[in-house]
Amino acid sequence: MTTKPLPELPVSAVLPALSDALGHGNSAVLVAPPGAGKTTLVPLALLDASWLGAGKIVLLEPRRLAARAAARRMAELLGEEPGATVGYAMRMENRTSAKTRILVVTEGVLARMILDDPELPGISAVIFDEFHERSLDGDFGLALAVDVQGALRPDLRLAVMSATLDGARVAKLLSGAPVIESEGRAFPVDIRYDERPAGIAIEDAMAKAIRSALADESGSVLAFLPGQREIERTAERLAGKLGADTDIVPLYGMLDGKQQDAAIKPSPSGRRKVVLATSIAETSITIDGVRVVVDSGLSRLPRYEPASGLTRLETVRVSKASADQRAGRAGRTQPGVAVRLWRAEQTAALPAFTPPEILEADLSGLMLDCAAFGVADPTSLAFLDPPPAPALNEARALLGALDAIDGAGRLTEAGAAMRRLALPVRLAHMVAEAAKTGHAHEAAMLAVLLTERGLGGDGADLERRLMRFRSERSPRATAARQLAERLAKQALPSPLRGGSATELSAAKRERRGGVADGVPEPTPPRSALRIDPPLEGEGGAGALLVHAWPDRVAKARGERGRFVLANGSGAMLDAADPLAGETWLVVADLQGKAQNARIAAAAPIDESDVRAALADRIETRRETSFDRDKRAVRVRETIRLGAIVISERMLPAPAGADADRAILDALREHGLSLLPWSKEAETLRQRLSWLHRGLGAPWPDVSDAALMEHLDDWLLPFLSGAASFSAIDPGAISAGLATLVPHDLQRRVEALAPTHFDAPSGSRVPIRYDGEWPVLAVRVQELFGLDRHPSIAGGTVPLTLELLSPAHRPIQTTRDLPGFWRGSWADVRADMRGRYPKHVWPENPLLAAATSRAKPRGT
């Protein structure tokens, strides 16, 4: 029960309606703008609700900074310190006690509480604050809570609170829950525009705008920048150029709690401050004394690429909702000014809202948690926006490769071990694998280093960062090492840990279903802190990371600092970076485009460690190639890890059946022109082709496509086991083609499509079958006395006669020889007599004797 009167804030007017909605139903949606007081007053007001009983209220905040600030403000209103009636719990901090009635947690904690015990014992209400930020953890937590409420806990109250949200959509998700709207208490904010000129760095434009604001306006300044790098550069440009009464304070996620808290505390009397912040300061918190906001208009968001399996930070334009939230920071306690570093008309082109994280995130953690909850298909849960199929498929494939789920999507023993750890799935797999060899603590240290940005510095070399992390004495580093201790303990096999929470919640899920770690454990005493010696028995950080990113093992190629990854992507380091000279790396973080990404975090690894850890992924291939110059087959053996060639060597040319197969493979790649086609084989193929065109099946199709398709049938039996095309007997090709003709038709080939025509002169003249119709090219004198047109196929197909001069030049083409004798011959005769006077040119060729001689005998 509250013991002190609560302050009157805009949300106070709707607290009775909210209490009534949760008293008569089990869900409600509260839409209230920034500054309304919903974060602090709603949980405190509900402490008096009769339905609460002895249960707790869990308040979800999207960020640690907001969770700490909310808990401290509520505790202050009760005249207490955090950890009494109001406590908070998050990844590396826990201020709770047996007295705690309101528990403020970050969004990911709720999902793990539900997965550990779906009945949520001792919890009467869950409040989702700032839900409009639409984090993946927030969406998943709400989907799980709705499922639990519908199946196990109809008495569980759910309240969703937001500043800029379509309340009707959320209400529909909550089975038609009432939507309650509160007026805000925002002071007027004067929006001004100061476009950043093209080519001017954001930190230069920001520093200039901040100096102008400090000169023209009173109060402190809150400046929004996309990330830590821009914050540090802006601070450098402001250093020494501001008044003695002005402090420069950074605010971003990688700072420890004390540094973050210092940024939001009121400035001492008579002093001003410039808070350089990322989007962490957009919502949930009020920074006392701020009445000027300077907005870069940029934000850095994670973008997941299912095709490459990589998540990258991308600098993008803020949404209109975010820009409004940022501007509103200037009017929380008094009238203010917001300076936007873009043109006014550009505001209309901004996207309305930041896309929900679930639409652009790596969903492998979500998929693993769903499997633990007994849900193989996450789309069956009540998400406000269903997770996209491509990302789910990628997540399913990754978890399958890590042996975390089986073919039916059920959690495996390895998956349960991974899910005990509050880590991304790749890092959870790394720690679980390391636990098998006694290196759980070292792996946990590395995992915390990677998930808590900024520990150990920001260099690319993770070995060096891990060494620095061991010796850092900041509160954040100490808490991070203690977290690593807890993770290492959780990674131990169940008998060593004293039982499995997964087994407990699996039994409860039998009735409806779910599983995961709950509220973070209290911070262990300093005596629990242990500093490991350098890792022995393995190849250092790289040997651990290979279990997290086997697809990002990288090998140097060509130019210093250039690498190819096992997944086929390219990556690079500055040539001056010590890691640039390594042959092998495991890459933990990349920035930029997939084919030219910059390595942001990596560790060296020995080839022997790669071979040992990824033996099941390494393939030995025999690759056959064709040497056109030598017309021979060459064989190379390569040992590959994905796109990386670990080693290669030339093998002796194949012989026997292997050689014959290699010949066929070369033909399939380069075509039939490699074969030593003889004139006989070419002619046979043309004759068969003509028969197939004219008569169809069963006469064989001998086109390139058909012959390539049936190489095993017509050519393979006639090869000699040599890996060179020059060793192939040309007669083998003719013999092979002949086998394509059905046995009962083989004798008819010559009858229907003879190779030659017996001319009246006694010559055997070859017939060509390379056109649409068979062609007989013959000197006209060899046909004297012939009164019938030459034909084939039993007299049914007339040959196309190409009549030649004594010099073998065409003088006439005809398919009617008797008609030629009667008609055109006179003109041809007159022309030819003049050209070839020594040859016979009779007036009536039907009465003349055919001859193959160029000149008459005796001349």
Secondary structure, DSSP 4 states (H G I P E B T S, - for coil): ---SPPP--GGGGGHHHHHHHHHHSSEEEEE--TTS-HHHHHHHHHTT-GGGTT-EEEEEESSHHHHHHHHHHHHHHTT--TTSSEEEEETTEEE--TT--EEEEEHHHHHHHHHH-TT-TTEEEEEE-SGGG--HHHHHHHHHHHHHHHHT-TT-EEEEEESS--HHHHHHHTTS--EEE----PPPEEEEE-PPPTT--HHHHHHHHHHHHHHH--SEEEEE-SSHHHHHHHHHHHTTSS-TTEEEEEE-TTS-HHHHHHHHSPPPTT-EEEEEE-GGGSSS---TTEEEEEE-SEEEEEEEETTTTEEEEEEEEPPHHHHHHHHHGGGSSS-EEEEESS-GGGGGGS-SSPPPGGGTS--HHHHHHHHHTT-S-GGGS--SSPPPHHHHHHHHHHHHHTTSB-TTS-B-HHHHHHHTSSS-HHHHHHHHHHHHTT-HHHHHHHHHHHHSTTTT-S-SBHHHHHHHHHH--SHHHHHHHHHHHHHHHHHS-HHHHTS-HHHHHHHHHTTT------SPPPPPPGGG---PPSP-SS-THHHHHTTT-GGGEEEE-SSTTEEEETTS-EEE--TTSGGGG-SEEEEEEEES-GGGEEEEEEEE--HHHHHHHTTTTEEEEEEEEEETTTTEEEEEEEEEETTEEEEEEEEPPP-THHHHHHHHHHHHHH-GGGS---HHHHHHHHHHHHHHHHH-TTSPP-SHHHHHHTHHHHTGGG--S-SBGGGS-HHHHHHHHHTTS-GGGTTHHHHHS-SEEE-TTS-EEEEE-SSSS-EEEEEGGGGTT--S--EETTTTEE-EEEEE-TTS-EEEEES-HHHHHHTTHHHHHHHHHHH-TTS---S-GGGSPP--SSS-TT-
